[in-house]
């Protein structure tokens, strides 16, 4: 019927259906200088279930890819790239709340 059912895979590889409200937040631009950077993601809560993280805008060195995340906190998230992404990278974080 065309209905999209959001799924997520947790750290153990288990698949779970997302419940609650689905929201997306864009980060502030990165400052660059490291393949790991904590970005401001206004609206993100430490209790949100992250469904996906995608790169919306490449940084000034657009040759790397997102490989992970950590440090989820209220209004911030640490993103890991394969290399220094440079300044100006913006990510979109989709969550279930």
Buried (B, 14 or more C-beta within 10 A) or exposed (E): EEEEEBEBEEEEEEEEEBEEEBBEBBBEBBBBEEBBBBBEBEBBBEEBBBBEBEBEBBBEBEEBEBEEBEEBEEBBBBBBBEEBBBBBBBBBBBBBB
